[in-house]
Amino acid sequence: MGVESGAAVQEGIRRWVHRFNHADLEGLLSLYSEQAVLVPTTLAEPLTGTPLLRGYFDRVMSRRPRLHARLHEPLVVRVQTDWALCSGCYDFAEEEVPVTWLPARFSFCWRLEGDAWRILDHHSSWAPGAAPPPS
C-alpha cells in the first residue's frame, strides 16, 4: 500500500471537507464505516455508529448560520496494509461576513473495506486557545 494509498486517504479528507461544506449528509456518511467512532468538536462524548453520526451531522449541517471547514496542508498520512492514519488541522467558520475562522485539529483512522477507504475513527477538537462558535 504505498503512495497510491496515501493519496487516496488524502483525497478522502478533501472529500470529507467538500461534503461537509455542501451539507451533503449522505455523501459525508458514506465516507464512514458503519461502526465508526466520532469524537466531535462540539460534544463531550464519543458517538458510535451511523445513526448517531447521522443525528450529529444533521444538527451541525442544519444550524444557521451554517459552519464551513477549510483544510490545512500538509496532511500527515501513515499507511499500513489495510488501515491508515491521517492527522492535520482545519478551521471552521460560520457563513457570515466578516468570516472568523476558528482553528481545530483532527485525526482520522481509515480502514480499507473492499476497495474503498472508510473512516473508522474520527477525532476533532478545537485548537488550544480557539473559542468555539456559539451552539
Contacts in CASP RR format, 6 or more apart in sequence:
PFRMAT RR
TARGET T0000
AUTHOR 0000-0000-0000
METHOD contacts of the structure
MODEL  1
MGVESGAAVQEGIRRWVHRFNHADLEGLLSLYSEQAVLVPTTLAEPLTGT
PLLRGYFDRVMSRRPRLHARLHEPLVVRVQTDWALCSGCYDFAEEEVPVT
WLPARFSFCWRLEGDAWRILDHHSSWAPGAAPPPS
1 79 0 8 1.000
1 80 0 8 1.000
1 81 0 8 1.000
1 82 0 8 1.000
1 84 0 8 1.000
1 112 0 8 1.000
2 79 0 8 1.000
5 79 0 8 1.000
5 84 0 8 1.000
5 112 0 8 1.000
5 117 0 8 1.000
6 77 0 8 1.000
6 79 0 8 1.000
6 84 0 8 1.000
8 117 0 8 1.000
9 77 0 8 1.000
9 79 0 8 1.000
9 84 0 8 1.000
9 86 0 8 1.000
9 108 0 8 1.000
9 110 0 8 1.000
9 117 0 8 1.000
10 75 0 8 1.000
10 77 0 8 1.000
10 86 0 8 1.000
12 31 0 8 1.000
12 110 0 8 1.000
12 117 0 8 1.000
13 71 0 8 1.000
13 75 0 8 1.000
13 86 0 8 1.000
13 108 0 8 1.000
14 71 0 8 1.000
15 31 0 8 1.000
16 28 0 8 1.000
16 31 0 8 1.000
16 108 0 8 1.000
16 119 0 8 1.000
17 69 0 8 1.000
17 70 0 8 1.000
17 71 0 8 1.000
17 90 0 8 1.000
18 24 0 8 1.000
19 27 0 8 1.000
19 28 0 8 1.000
19 31 0 8 1.000
20 28 0 8 1.000
20 57 0 8 1.000
20 61 0 8 1.000
20 67 0 8 1.000
20 68 0 8 1.000
20 69 0 8 1.000
21 68 0 8 1.000
21 69 0 8 1.000
23 61 0 8 1.000
23 66 0 8 1.000
25 54 0 8 1.000
25 57 0 8 1.000
25 58 0 8 1.000
25 61 0 8 1.000
28 57 0 8 1.000
29 50 0 8 1.000
29 53 0 8 1.000
29 54 0 8 1.000
29 57 0 8 1.000
31 118 0 8 1.000
31 119 0 8 1.000
32 38 0 8 1.000
32 49 0 8 1.000
32 50 0 8 1.000
32 53 0 8 1.000
32 118 0 8 1.000
32 119 0 8 1.000
32 122 0 8 1.000
33 111 0 8 1.000
33 113 0 8 1.000
33 118 0 8 1.000
33 119 0 8 1.000
33 120 0 8 1.000
34 49 0 8 1.000
34 50 0 8 1.000
35 48 0 8 1.000
35 49 0 8 1.000
35 120 0 8 1.000
36 48 0 8 1.000
36 49 0 8 1.000
36 50 0 8 1.000
36 53 0 8 1.000
36 118 0 8 1.000
36 119 0 8 1.000
36 120 0 8 1.000
36 121 0 8 1.000
36 122 0 8 1.000
37 46 0 8 1.000
37 47 0 8 1.000
37 48 0 8 1.000
37 49 0 8 1.000
37 120 0 8 1.000
37 121 0 8 1.000
37 122 0 8 1.000
38 46 0 8 1.000
38 47 0 8 1.000
38 48 0 8 1.000
38 52 0 8 1.000
38 53 0 8 1.000
38 56 0 8 1.000
38 122 0 8 1.000
38 124 0 8 1.000
39 46 0 8 1.000
39 47 0 8 1.000
39 122 0 8 1.000
39 123 0 8 1.000
39 124 0 8 1.000
39 125 0 8 1.000
40 47 0 8 1.000
40 56 0 8 1.000
40 124 0 8 1.000
41 92 0 8 1.000
41 104 0 8 1.000
41 124 0 8 1.000
41 125 0 8 1.000
41 126 0 8 1.000
41 132 0 8 1.000
42 60 0 8 1.000
42 132 0 8 1.000
42 135 0 8 1.000
43 56 0 8 1.000
47 53 0 8 1.000
47 56 0 8 1.000
60 67 0 8 1.000
65 94 0 8 1.000
65 95 0 8 1.000
65 96 0 8 1.000
66 94 0 8 1.000
66 95 0 8 1.000
67 92 0 8 1.000
67 93 0 8 1.000
67 94 0 8 1.000
67 95 0 8 1.000
67 133 0 8 1.000
68 92 0 8 1.000
68 93 0 8 1.000
68 94 0 8 1.000
68 95 0 8 1.000
69 90 0 8 1.000
69 91 0 8 1.000
69 92 0 8 1.000
70 90 0 8 1.000
70 91 0 8 1.000
70 93 0 8 1.000
70 101 0 8 1.000
71 90 0 8 1.000
72 88 0 8 1.000
72 89 0 8 1.000
72 90 0 8 1.000
72 91 0 8 1.000
75 86 0 8 1.000
75 87 0 8 1.000
75 88 0 8 1.000
76 85 0 8 1.000
76 86 0 8 1.000
76 87 0 8 1.000
76 88 0 8 1.000
77 84 0 8 1.000
77 85 0 8 1.000
77 86 0 8 1.000
78 84 0 8 1.000
78 85 0 8 1.000
78 86 0 8 1.000
81 112 0 8 1.000
82 111 0 8 1.000
82 112 0 8 1.000
83 109 0 8 1.000
83 110 0 8 1.000
83 111 0 8 1.000
83 112 0 8 1.000
83 120 0 8 1.000
84 109 0 8 1.000
84 110 0 8 1.000
84 112 0 8 1.000
84 117 0 8 1.000
85 107 0 8 1.000
85 108 0 8 1.000
85 109 0 8 1.000
85 110 0 8 1.000
86 107 0 8 1.000
86 108 0 8 1.000
86 110 0 8 1.000
87 105 0 8 1.000
87 106 0 8 1.000
87 107 0 8 1.000
87 108 0 8 1.000
88 105 0 8 1.000
88 106 0 8 1.000
88 107 0 8 1.000
89 103 0 8 1.000
89 104 0 8 1.000
89 105 0 8 1.000
89 106 0 8 1.000
89 127 0 8 1.000
90 104 0 8 1.000
90 105 0 8 1.000
90 106 0 8 1.000
91 101 0 8 1.000
91 102 0 8 1.000
91 103 0 8 1.000
91 104 0 8 1.000
92 101 0 8 1.000
92 102 0 8 1.000
92 104 0 8 1.000
92 133 0 8 1.000
93 99 0 8 1.000
93 100 0 8 1.000
93 101 0 8 1.000
93 102 0 8 1.000
93 133 0 8 1.000
94 100 0 8 1.000
94 133 0 8 1.000
102 126 0 8 1.000
102 130 0 8 1.000
102 131 0 8 1.000
102 132 0 8 1.000
102 133 0 8 1.000
103 126 0 8 1.000
103 127 0 8 1.000
103 130 0 8 1.000
104 124 0 8 1.000
104 125 0 8 1.000
104 126 0 8 1.000
104 127 0 8 1.000
104 130 0 8 1.000
105 124 0 8 1.000
105 125 0 8 1.000
105 127 0 8 1.000
106 122 0 8 1.000
106 123 0 8 1.000
106 124 0 8 1.000
106 125 0 8 1.000
107 121 0 8 1.000
107 122 0 8 1.000
107 123 0 8 1.000
108 119 0 8 1.000
108 121 0 8 1.000
108 122 0 8 1.000
108 123 0 8 1.000
109 119 0 8 1.000
109 120 0 8 1.000
109 121 0 8 1.000
109 122 0 8 1.000
110 117 0 8 1.000
110 118 0 8 1.000
110 119 0 8 1.000
110 120 0 8 1.000
111 117 0 8 1.000
111 118 0 8 1.000
111 120 0 8 1.000
112 118 0 8 1.000
126 132 0 8 1.000
END
